[in-house]
Amino acid sequence: MDPSLEQAGDTSLGLIGRIRDRTAATGVSGTITAALNRILVKGASISLVHVLLLEADQVLAAPTDASFEMRFLTSDEVRRYATQRGSGLSPDLGDRIDHGLDLCFAALSEGRLASYSWLALRSVEPEHAAGVALGLPPYMAYLYKACTHRSFRGRRLYGAITASALKQLEKMGITHFVAFVYWNNASALRACTRMGYRRLGMLAARPSGPLHVPKAARLCGIRFGAEAQPQLAMRLGRDAAFGLRPSGPKRSDVEPARDH
Ligand SMILES: CC(C)(COP(=O)(O)OP(=O)(O)OC[C@H]1O[C@@H](n2cnc3c(N)ncnc32)[C@H](O)[C@@H]1OP(=O)(O)O)[C@@H](O)C(=O)NCCC(=O)NCCS
């Protein structure tokens, strides 16, 4: 057989296998949304995310499981937990804590990292916000890179961490969280809705910058793309002053924390 035909046959069989596996895992609608997302992201380089806002007095807190210790991690703890299999963390993320504009709030179980979320203050680099730089008002933090370890999922830790972090940050004057969730991440969207986030609208972005910005988000004081550059420049200047290199996420071999 012509080798190129044989290769084409293998590719189609591989594709059929992948579609079958995905349909078994996520159902027909999950397969369709995954295919649509692939067309958007790979074909048109467009990212589509829900912009969500949580206000301190709107939090629908899940009862906290007392067996978990919930607190902010130090930079050395982040570096240490980065070696825990499946954590989705990389050691250089500890630098983000040292820098002073990022925090990592975690649920720990007998010394194991069960769940965590990162929080960015004042500004966010494009690589952590669907490719769009963000500027934030001082009373708001951007919640990203949320991840619950596979063996702890489904125990509402994501909601418990969010509620607990916001409660602690209120003392510092931070009363709002903003989060991005990709339009096709249904479980994360359900989890956010359950904890009291409200939808401000959809952000559509290409690598060159935002295509559509939700008006409600701008009214809340969030700045996108070029408008956020002055705040972002302050963050990058601080990086340089600390002698830190920019720390992007290193995708782990098991399952990465998703920024959205
Ligand atoms: C999204 C995520 C942080 C939720 O964490 P969590 O602490 O398990 O949160 P919850 O207990 O509220 O569960 C949320 C949803 O996860 C799904 N879920 C529950 N148990 C699960 C399990 N064992 N394995 C996989 N998903 C599970 C369910 O769909 C659940 O929603 P539902 O109860 O409405 O069906 C977690 O699934 C995760 O780390 N996902 C990978 C990274 C990611 O997508 N981050 C989102 C960034 S916004």
The ligand as a Tripos MOL2 file, in Angstrom:
@<TRIPOS>MOLECULE
LIG
   48    50     1     0     0
SMALL
NO_CHARGES

@<TRIPOS>ATOM
      1 C1        -12.6760   22.5580   38.3630 C.3       1 LIG1
      2 C2        -12.0650   21.9920   39.6320 C.3       1 LIG1
      3 C3        -11.0610   23.0110   40.2310 C.3       1 LIG1
      4 C4        -13.2020   21.7590   40.6330 C.3       1 LIG1
      5 O1        -12.6510   21.3210   41.8650 O.3       1 LIG1
      6 P1        -13.4890   20.5350   42.9760 P.3       1 LIG1
      7 O2        -12.8380   20.8690   44.2970 O.co2     1 LIG1
      8 O3        -13.5940   19.0990   42.6510 O.co2     1 LIG1
      9 O4        -14.9160   21.2330   42.8900 O.3       1 LIG1
     10 P2        -16.3680   20.6050   43.1450 P.3       1 LIG1
     11 O5        -16.3100   19.5850   44.2270 O.co2     1 LIG1
     12 O6        -17.2710   21.7630   43.3370 O.co2     1 LIG1
     13 O7        -16.7130   19.8650   41.7740 O.3       1 LIG1
     14 C5        -16.9230   20.6260   40.6060 C.3       1 LIG1
     15 C6        -17.2600   19.6990   39.4630 C.3       1 LIG1
     16 O8        -16.1700   18.7950   39.2200 O.3       1 LIG1
     17 C7        -16.6870   17.5640   38.7070 C.3       1 LIG1
     18 N1        -16.2410   16.4430   39.5310 N.ar      1 LIG1
     19 C8        -16.7170   16.0110   40.6810 C.ar      1 LIG1
     20 N2        -16.0290   14.9240   41.0990 N.ar      1 LIG1
     21 C9        -15.0940   14.7040   40.1660 C.ar      1 LIG1
     22 C10       -14.0820   13.7270   40.0250 C.ar      1 LIG1
     23 N3        -13.8900   12.7840   40.9330 N.pl3     1 LIG1
     24 N4        -13.2830   13.7920   38.9150 N.ar      1 LIG1
     25 C11       -13.4790   14.7450   38.0030 C.ar      1 LIG1
     26 N5        -14.4210   15.7130   38.1020 N.ar      1 LIG1
     27 C12       -15.2210   15.6670   39.1730 C.ar      1 LIG1
     28 C13       -18.1550   17.6160   38.7620 C.3       1 LIG1
     29 O9        -18.6160   17.9180   37.4550 O.3       1 LIG1
     30 C14       -18.4370   18.7910   39.7090 C.3       1 LIG1
     31 O10       -19.6020   19.4820   39.3720 O.3       1 LIG1
     32 P3        -21.0900   18.8870   39.6480 P.3       1 LIG1
     33 O11       -21.0990   18.4140   41.0750 O.co2     1 LIG1
     34 O12       -21.9530   20.0650   39.4230 O.co2     1 LIG1
     35 O13       -21.2840   17.8110   38.6400 O.co2     1 LIG1
     36 C15       -11.3450   20.6380   39.4070 C.3       1 LIG1
     37 O14       -12.2120   19.7920   38.6860 O.3       1 LIG1
     38 C16       -10.0360   20.7560   38.6340 C.2       1 LIG1
     39 O15        -8.9900   20.9240   39.2410 O.2       1 LIG1
     40 N6        -10.1200   20.6830   37.3060 N.am      1 LIG1
     41 C17        -8.9320   20.7970   36.4340 C.3       1 LIG1
     42 C18        -8.4410   22.2270   36.3650 C.3       1 LIG1
     43 C19        -9.5850   23.2140   36.0060 C.2       1 LIG1
     44 O16       -10.4020   22.9800   35.1310 O.2       1 LIG1
     45 N7         -9.5980   24.3460   36.7150 N.am      1 LIG1
     46 C20       -10.6790   25.3100   36.5530 C.3       1 LIG1
     47 C21       -10.1650   26.6660   36.4970 C.3       1 LIG1
     48 S1        -11.5390   27.7970   36.4840 S.3       1 LIG1
@<TRIPOS>BOND
     1     1     2 1
     2     2     3 1
     3     2     4 1
     4     2    36 1
     5     4     5 1
     6     5     6 1
     7     6     7 2
     8     6     8 1
     9     6     9 1
    10     9    10 1
    11    10    11 2
    12    10    12 1
    13    10    13 1
    14    13    14 1
    15    14    15 1
    16    15    16 1
    17    15    30 1
    18    16    17 1
    19    17    18 1
    20    17    28 1
    21    18    19 ar
    22    18    27 ar
    23    19    20 ar
    24    20    21 ar
    25    21    22 ar
    26    21    27 ar
    27    22    23 1
    28    22    24 ar
    29    24    25 ar
    30    25    26 ar
    31    26    27 ar
    32    28    29 1
    33    28    30 1
    34    30    31 1
    35    31    32 1
    36    32    33 2
    37    32    34 1
    38    32    35 1
    39    36    37 1
    40    36    38 1
    41    38    39 2
    42    38    40 1
    43    40    41 1
    44    41    42 1
    45    42    43 1
    46    43    44 2
    47    43    45 1
    48    45    46 1
    49    46    47 1
    50    47    48 1
@<TRIPOS>SUBSTRUCTURE
     1 LIG1         1 GROUP 0 **** ****
